[in-house]
Amino acid sequence: MLRRGLVAALLAAGLLAATAAPVQAIPPGESLIVLAYFSDPEKTQIIGQQWYGCGQPPGSWGVLGGYRTLYFTPC
């Protein structure tokens, strides 16, 4: 019983680690932060974006789900 619980916990932790977005350091200074969403893991077809920063109102377009990439663009 304990063994099953341990295996389930390890599988859950592995699944969470495999699906988490990669961590990127935030560059110094003010930046426009853009999240780009793609339909495929190779990230060849963009399907939406979200952005905020640089003293502008946040915005978005398209589908806000799928495979994502985080970009930092200087203001």
Buried (B, 14 or more C-beta within 10 A) or exposed (E): EEEEEEEEEEEEEEEEEEEEEEEEEEEEEEBBBBBBBBBEEEBEEBBBBBBBBEEEEEEEEEEEEBBBBBEBEEE
